Each structure stands twice: as C-alpha cells, then as structure tokens.
Amino acid sequence: MGDVITLIIDCIKSTASTIKNSSNKAKQGIFAGVAVLAILASLSFTGARIAYKVNYSGHTIATVSSKKQFNEALQLVVSMVNGKGVETVVEEPEFNTTVVLSENINNTTEVADAIIDNTDAIVRASTLYVDGNAVARAEKRMLDSIINNRLNSFNVENQQCTSRFVGEVLCEDGYLMATNLDSKSDVEAVVNSLAVITEMRQVTDVMVPYKSTVQKTNEQIVGYSAVTVTGVSGVNRVTQDIVMVNGEVQSCVEVSNEVVVAPVNEVIVKGTAKTLASAKQKQAAHSAGFIFPVPAGSWKVSSYYGDGRNHKGIDICAKSGTSIYAVADGTVVYSGWKGDYGYCVIIEHEGGMRTLYAHAKQLCCNVGDIVSQGEIIALVGTTGQSTGNHVHFEVIANGRNVDPAPYINLD
C-alpha cells in the first residue's frame, strides 16, 4: 500500500506543476483527475472497496464483489435444490454500487442461502425413503410431525415405550421446489401405512386373591362356623417386556414379579362336635328314655343346637307330611300357630321336662291331650320362618333350653 501512496503523491506533484501552465478548462479536468486519485488513495488506505448491494424481492439480501459472483451463487442454488426449473423461479436482482470494507462482502455460499431464503418457490424440505425408495416429499417440520405421530400412536399411557418402523425408513433433508411437495393427506397416507414395532416395559399391579383355610374344632358343635382371621387380598407388581406390531402383542416376557402387599389368608373355624354335653349330662339325657321324633331312615340333620347362631334346637329334615312322634309320654300344653315357629306342639313330660316340635304342616293333637310315646302329634312341613321341610325339635329342662342331641341319641 505504501508504494501506491508514494506513486499517487508523485502524480499529484507532477499535476500541480502542470496546472500552472494550463488553461482554465484544462485545469478543471486536471482537478477531477486529482479527486479520483484522492478517492482511490482513501479506499486503499482504509481497506474499503467498490461492491454491489443485491436488491432481491424488494429488499437487500447480500453484498457481492461483482455480478459474476451473484451468477456463481445462482448456479450453486441450482445444484442445491432438488427439482427442475430453479432458474425460472429466481427473480432478476438489482445491483446498487456501494463502497464497503472487504470483510463485509458475503461469500458465494452466503449469497446462495440468501437467494433460497427469499424465494418462496424453494423450500426447506425432507424426502422420505422406505427401503431405499423415495415415497414422499414434504416440509421438514410437517413430515417430522407425521412420522412422530405414527410412531407414538401405539404407545401405552404411563408405560415406557420405544417405537421404530419395521423397514428401513430414512429422511433426507434438503431444498425442494414447492411444486414438487406432496399434500399433507398424501404424506399421512404413506406414513400411516408403515408397520411400527413398539417395545414396551409394562409395570402392572396385580391383585392376588387370598385363600381360605378351615380349622376344625371339637369344642364347637356341627354347624358352627366363624371367621377368626379376615382375608385380605395382596398386590404383586409385575414387570413385563412386551413387543407389539401395530399395537398387536407379538411377545411378552416377564422380567420380575415383586410382592408389594402379601395376602392375608382367611381362617374359618368349624365345629365337629354333635353335642357339647358333658358325660354326666349325656347320661342324664339318655335316662330320659326319649325316642327319635321321626321315622327311621327318613331324615337328616341340617342344623344342630347352638351352631354359632344361638340355635335352640335341632333341625331334622324330612319329606313334607312325614309323621312327627311324641318322644315320650306327656300332656299337650300348646298346639297352634307360634310366630316364627309356624304350627307348633309343646308337650310337658315328667320331671319338669318339655319338648317342642315346630314348622309343622298339620297338627294332630289339641291342648290338654294326653299323648303316648310314639304317638303322631303332627306332620312335617315348612310353616313359619323356615327354608324347607323339617321339624325343629327342642328340649326344655326346668324352663331352660338344653342341647337335645343326647336325648335322641345324636351324640
């Protein structure tokens, strides 16, 4: 730069000597030349240079060193855009001369990017390839959204899921002519036809039902049943790796099965004793000499005395109309309807004993009748509070109910 300045100074000195001997018109030309030399000296000294502002699509998009550089950028655009007719959609720019520092001039790649950004017919887009074949073209954001929607469509809420396409699916980003893009509906149709593999780690809490165990005890009579430990269901946390294709399960592998809450098994105590009478009580009952209240072979016991519900007698099932016998000699003190007992007979025996026969279908005696052991006093039925044909038989000793089992040899 120093040599250029020295040369300009020498020219100025030579010009000044010439001006003295020149006419006015010649002097004006000389002064113009000096001015140009001064401008060139200034540009050379500051590093500035003459360039061109590119006015494109109504506004300045870049600064180039020459019109040739713009044409080079245009050819770069043609090579960058996938599609024909790129030159036809690029507008003719205007070039405005300017003076700028060299560092403010855009390089050719920057100019090409500016042309693309300001040309509506050229868009940033993606091409979708399936197994190496181009099947769809769309703006990148839209294509990414459609692909993500397809991949996520088979995910299960609140589970860990990863999805991928069955085939080789790739997206290649680049620039495309807007006229070459596919519609959204066409792109969705293509993408939604692709098979999706979804791998899911599923964690599920599974209820584990409790079991019931029965404990038998001879400290309670037959028919007694009580829950001593309440059953509580447990919970197991099951982790599984599941593979699905388009939402259909293809494989399921259990990874772990963790007990979160252990179940508590129900315990039921059931009585096995036919009577809780002591040996002395049994002996006294046997000595009463009672007979069975229905014919042999025609009955079965459905409920014993007590049986966990304060049952006051024995229920002996038999067919409707089966004869009911007086278990011993005595006097009928009640014969008629007696609330929940239905049709009922009460007989008073010696020694302060009474026997009661309930739910009869028909009464065969009246109050005041003297009956003999084995005499028919009623017929089996299901009157009153009853769930089936049977005779409810009670023994009352000195005004208190006692277990009738030993009295009729059911102990």
LOTORFI-920469 format. One record per atom (N, C-alpha, C): x, y, z. Coordinates in steps of 0.2 Angstrom, whole numbers, plus 5000, padded with zeros to 4 digits. Each point is the difference from the previous one (the first is absolute). Layout:
N
XYZ ...
//
This chain:
411
500449945000 499650065000 500450065000 500650005003 500550065001 500250024993 500249954995 500250024994 499450034996 499449985001 499450034996 500050075002 500050025007 500050075003 500550044997 500649975000 500650044997 499950024993 499749954996 499950024993 499550054999 499550005004 499450055000 500350075002 500450005005 500350075002 500550024994 500449964997 500450024994 499550034995 499549974999 499550024994 499750075002 499850015006 499750065002 500550064999 500749985002 500550064999 500150014993 500049954996 500150014993 499450044997 499449995002 499450034998 500050075002 500250025006 500050075003 500550044995 500549974998 500550044996 499750014993 499649954998 499750014993 499450065001 499650005005 499550045001 500250084999 500650025002 500250064999 500050034993 500249954996 500050024993 499549984995 499449995003 499449974997 499450065000 499649984995 499450054999 499549985006 499450045000 499549985005 499749944999 499849984994 499649944998 500549945002 500650014998 500549945002 500150005007 500050055004 500050005007 499549965003 499350014998 499549965002 500049924999 500349984995 500149934998 500549975005 500550045001 500649985004 499749995007 499650055003 499850005006 499549945001 499649984995 499649945001 500449945000 500649994996 500449955001 500349995007 500250065002 500350005007 499549975005 499450024999 499449985005 500049925000 500049984994 499949924999 500649975004 500650034998 500649975004 500050005007 499750065003 499950015007 499549945003 499549994996 499549955002 500349935000 500449984995 500349944999 500549995006 500450065002 500450005005 499749985007 499450045001 499649995006 499849925001 499749974994 499849935000 500649965002 500550014997 500649965001 500250005007 500050065003 500350015006 499549975006 499350004999 499649975005 499849934999 500249974994 499849934999 499349994996 499750054999 499350004997 500149994992 499449984997 500049994993 499350014997 500050004994 499450014996 499649935000 499449995002 499649945000 499350024997 499549945001 499450014997 499549975006 499550045001 499449985005 499549974995 499849945002 499549964996 499350015003 499650034996 499350015001 499649954997 499749965005 499749944997 499349995003 499549994997 499350005002 499850055005 500350064998 499750065003 500550035006 500549965002 500550025005 500749974999 500450035003 500749995000 500249935003 500349954997 500149945003 500749985000 500550044997 500749985000 500450064997 500649995001 500550054997 500549954996 500150024994 500549954996 500550054997 500549964998 500650044997 499950024993 499649964997 499850014993 499449964998 499750024994 499449964997 500249934999 500649994998 500249934999 499949965006 500250035006 499949965006 499349985001 499550044998 499349995001 499849944996 500350004993 499849944996 500349945002 500650005003 500349945003 499649975006 499750055004 499649985005 499349974998 499850034994 499449974997 500149934998 500649984997 500149934998 500149965006 500250025005 500149965006 499349995003 499550054999 499349985002 499749954996 500250004993 499749954996 500349935002 500649995002 500349945002 499749985007 499850055004 499749985007 499349985000 499650024995 499349995000 499849944996 499649955003 499849944996 499450024996 500050004994 499550024996 500250044994 499650004995 500150044993 499750075000 500350044996 499750074999 500250055006 500649985003 500250055006 500150074997 500450004994 500150074998 499450044998 499549974999 499450044998 499650035006 500149975006 499750035006 500450055003 500650004998 500550055004 499950074996 499850055004 499950074997 500650034997 500050054996 500550044997 500250055006 500650005002 500150055005 500250074998 500150055004 500250074998 500750005004 500550034997 500750015003 500150075001 500150025006 500150075002 500850015002 500350044997 500750015001 500150035007 500549985004 500150025007 500849995001 500250035005 500749995003 499949975007 500449955001 499949965006 500749975001 500149995007 500649965002 500049934997 500649984998 500049934997 499749955004 500150005007 499749955004 499250005000 499750054998 499350015000 499749974993 500449974996 499749974994 499949935001 499449984998 499749935002 500449954995 500149945003 500349954995 499549974996 500249964995 499549974995 499549965004 500249965004 499549955004 499550045004 500250065003 499550045004 499550034995 500250024994 499650034995 499549954998 500249944998 499649944998 499449995006 500250005006 499549995005 499550055001 500350074998 499550065000 499549994995 500249984994 499649994994 499449955002 500249945003 499649955002 499550025005 500250045005 499650025005 499550054998 500150044995 499650054997 499649984994 500049944998 499649974994 499549955003 499450025000 499449965002 499949944997 500249994994 499949944996 500549955002 500550025004 500549955002 499949995008 500049945002 499949995007 500549955003 500150015007 500349955004 499649945001 500249944997 499549945001 500449945001 499649945001 500349945001 499749954995 500449954998 499849954995 500049935005 499449975000 500049945003 500149944996 500549965003 500249944996 499849945004 499749954997 499849935003 500449954996 500449965004 500449954996 500350034994 500350065000 500450034995 499650034995 499350005000 499650034995 499750065003 500050064996 499750065002 499249994999 499750025006 499349985000 499650075001 500350055003 499650065002 500550065001 499850064998 500450065001 499550055003 500350035005 499650055004 500450055004 499850055002 500350055005 500349965006 500650015002 500349965005 499650005006 499750065003 499750005006 499349964999 499750004995 499449964999 500149935000 500549984996 500249934999 500249975007 500450045003 500249975007 499449995005 499650054999 499449995005 499549944998 500049994993 499649944998 500349935002 500750004999 500349945002 500049995008 500150055004 500049995007 499349985002 499450034997 499449985002 499949924999 500249984994 499949934998 500449965005 500650015002 500449965004 499750005007 499850065003 499750005006 499349985001 499749984994 499249985000 499949945004 500549965001 499949935003 500350005007 500250065003 500350005006 499449995005 500249975006 499549995005 500150055006 499550045002 500150055005 500349985006 500550045003 500349985006 500449945000 500249984994 500549944999 500650034996 500649965001 500650024997 500049974993 499950044995 499949974993 500650034995 500249964996 500550034994 499749964994 500050054995 499749974993 500450014994 500049964996 500450014993 499649964995 500250024994 499649974994 500349934998 499649964998 500349934998 500550004995 499950044994 500550014995 500550055001 500450014995 500550065001 499750064997 499950055005 499750064999 500450065001 500250044995 500550055001 499750074997 500250055003 499850074998 500650044997 500050024994 500650044998 499850074999 500350055004 499850075000 500450034994 499650054997 500350044995 499550054998 500250034994 499550054997 499749974994 499350025000 499649974994 499650064997 499849994994 499550054997 499349985004 499750065001 499349995004 499549964996 500150014993 499549964996 500149925000 500649985003 500149935000 499849975007 499750045004 499949975007 499349964999 499949955004 499449975001 499550035005 499449994999 499550035005 500049965006 499850035006 500049985006 499649935001 499450004996 499649945001 500449944996 500450014995 500349954996 500649985004 500450045004 500549985004 499849965006 499450025003 499749965005 499849934998 499850004994 499849934998 500649954999 500550034998 500649964999 500349985006 500150055005 500349995006 499649955005 499350014999 499649965004 499949934998 500349984994 500049944997 500649965003 500550035003 500649975002 499949965006 500249945001 500049965006 500450025005 499850005006 500450035006 500149955005 500649995002 500249965006 500050045006 499649985005 500150045007 500249955005 500550025003 500349965006 499850035006 499749975005 499750035006 500249965006 500250045005 500149975007 499450025004 499649955001 499450015003 500049985008 499850045004 500049995007 499350005002 499749955003 499349995002 500049975007 499550035004 499949985007 499449954999 500149945002 499549944999 499849985007 499350005001 499749975006 500149935001 500249985006 500149935001 499549985005 499549964998 499449985005 500349965006 499750015006 500249965005 499749935000 500349965004 499749935000 499649995007 499649955000 499649995006 500249935003 500250005006 500249935003 499549995006 499849945001 499549985005 500349965005 499950025006 500349975006 499449975004 500049935001 499549975004 500149995007 499550015004 500049995007 499449965003 500249965005 499549965003 499750045006 500250065001 499850045005 499450044998 499849994994 499350034997 499749954997 499350015000 499649944997 499950014992 499849954997 499950004993 499650054998 500250044994 499650064998 500350075003 500449995005 500350065002 500650024995 500050074998 500550024995 500150075002 500650025001 500250075001 500750024997 500050064997 500750024997 500450035006 500649975001 500450035005 500650044998 500150004993 500550044997 499750024993 499950075000 499750034994 500550004994 499849974994 500450004994 500150074997 500650014998 500250064997 500449994993 499750024995 500449994993 500750035000 500449974997 500750034999 500150044994 500650034998 500150034994 500749984998 500149984994 500649984997 500250054994 500650035000 500250044995 500449974994 499649994994 500349964995 500350044995 500649994998 500450034995 500149964994 499750024994 500149964994 500350044994 500449974996 500250034994 499549974994 499750054997 499549984995 500250034993 500049964995 500150024993 499350004996 499950064997 499450004996 500150024993 499649984995 500050034993 499450034999 500050064998 499350044999 499549995006 500349995006 499650005006 499849935002 500249954996 499849935001 500649965004 499949975005 500549975004 500349944996 500750005000 500349954996 500449955005 500250035006 500449975005 499950035006 500049965006 500050035007 500449965004 500550035003 500549975005 500050035006 499949965006 499950035006 500750015003 500250065002 500650025002 500149995008 499450025004 500049995007 499350005002 500049975006 499349995004 500150025007 499950065002 500250025007 499450015004 500049975006 499550005005 500050075003 499450044999 500050065003 499650005007 499449964999 499649995006 499949935001 500249965005 499949935000 499349995002 499649954997 499349985002 500049975007 499450025003 499949975007 499549944999 500149945001 499549954999 499550005006 499449994997 499449995005 500049945004 499950005006 499949945004 499349995003 499749944998 499349995002 500149945005 499750015006 499949945005 499349974999 500049945000 499449964999 500049955006 499449995003 499949955005 499849934997 500349955004 499949934998 499649965005 499950035006 499649965005 499350004999 499649955001 499349994999 499750035006 500350005006 499750035006 500650025005 499950055004 500550025004 499849985007 499549955001 499849985006 500649965004 500050005006 500549975004 499849925001 500549965002 499849935001 499449995004 500050045006 499550005005 499350024996 500050054996 499450034997 499849954995 500449974997 499849944995 499749955003 500249985006 499849945004 499250025002 500050065002 499350025003 499550004994 500350034994 499550004994 499849934998 500549965000 499849934998 499549975004 500050015007 499649975004 499350035000 499950054996 499350034999 499649954995 500349964996 499749954997 499650034993 500250054998 499750034994 500149964994 499650004995 500149974994 500150054994 500249984994 500150054995 499350034997 500050064999 499350034998 499749994993 500449974996 499849984993 500249934999 499649964995 500249944998 500749994998 500349945002 500749984998 500150004992 500650034998 500250004993 499750054996 499550045003 499750054996 500250075001 500650015003 500250075002 500850015000 500250065001 500750025001 500050075004 500550015003 500150065004 500350054996 499650065000 500350064996 500350055005 499850005006 500350055005 499949975007 500650015003 500049985007 499950065005 499949985006 499950055006 500650045000 499950075001 500550055000 500350024993 500449964997 500350004994 500250074998 500250045005 500350074998 499550055000 499349995000 499550054999 499549995006 500249975005 499550005006 499449964998 500149954996 499549954998 499749965006 499450005002 499749975006 499849934999 500149974994 499849935000 500349974994 499849944998 500349974994 499450004994 500350014994 499650004994 500149934997 499449974999 500049934997 499650004994 500450004994 499650004994 499749934998 499450014997 499649944998 499550034995 499749954996 499550024995 499450035003 499750044996 499450035003 499549955001 499650005006 499549955002 500349955004 500749995001 500249955004 499850005007 499849955003 499850005007 500550035005 499750035005 500450035006 499749965006 500549975003 499849965006 500150045007 499649995005 500250025007 500549965002 500650035002 500649965002 499949965007 499550025004 499849975006 499350025002 499749965005 499450015002 499950075003 499450034999 500050075003 499350034999 499950075001 499450034999 500250064996 499550014995 500150054995 499850075003 500550055001 499950065003 499950064995 500249984993 499950054995 499949974994 499550024996 499949974993 499750064996 500450034995 499850054996 500550044997 499850064998 500550044996 500450045005 500750004999 500550035005 500550044997 499850064997 500450054996 500549964995 500750015001 500549984996 500049925000 499749975005 500049935001 499549974995 499550044997 499549974996 499549965005 499749954997 499649955004 500549965004 499850005007 500549985005 499649965005 500349945003 499749965006 500550015005 499850015006 500449995006 499749955005 500449955002 499849955004 500450005007 499650005006 500350005006 500149925003 500649995002 500249935002 500150005008 500149945003 500250005007 500650035001 500150025006 500750035002 500150074998 499550044998 500150074998 500350004993 499949954996 500350004993 499450024995 500250044995 499650014995 500349994993 499649984995 500350004993 499650044995 500350034995 499750044995 500149984993 499550004996 500049974993 499750064996 500450034995 499850064997 500049994992 499750054997 500050004992 499649954997 499549975004 499649954998 499550024994 499949954996 499550014994 499350005003 499949955005 499349985003 500149985007 499650025004 500049985007 499549955001 500249955004 499649945001 499849995007 500050055004 499850005007 499850065003 499750015005 499750065003 500350015007 499950065002 500250025007 499649955005 500449975005 499649965005 500149934999 500149984993 500149934999 500549965003 499949945003 500549965003 500349964994 500650004998 500349974995 500549945002 500149954997 500449955001 500650004996 500649985003 500650004996 499949964993 500250034994 499949974994 499450024996 499550045004 499450024997 500150064995 499750004995 500150054995 499650065002 500450065001 499750065002 500050054995 500449994994 500050054995 500349974994 500050044994 500349984994 500550054998 500649984997 500550044998 499850054995 500250075001 499850054995 500650055000 499850064998 500550064999 499650065002 499650005005 499650065002 500550055004 499850065000 500350055004 500750024997 500550025004 500650024997 500549944999 499949974994 500349944998 500250004993 500649964998 500250004993 499949934997 499749965003 499849934997 499749965005 499749944998 499749965004 500449965005 499850015006 500449985006 499650015006 500249965005 499850015007 500550035004 499850055003 500550045005 499849975007 500549965003 499949975006 500450035006 499650015006 500450035006 499849965006 500550005004 499949985007 500150055005 499550015004 500050055006 500049975006 500550015004 500149975007 499950055005 499550005004 499950055006 500050074997 499750014994 499950074997 500650024996 500549964999 500650024996 500149954995 500250034994 500149964994 500749965001 500049944999 500649965000 500149964993 500749984999 500149974994 499649935000 499650004994 499649945000 500349944997 500650004997 500449954997 500049945004 500350005006 500149945004 499349975002 499550045000 499349975002 499749954995 500250014993 499849964995 500649964996 500549995005 500649964997 500350034994 500150065000 500450034994 500750035003 500249975005 500650025003 500649954999 
//
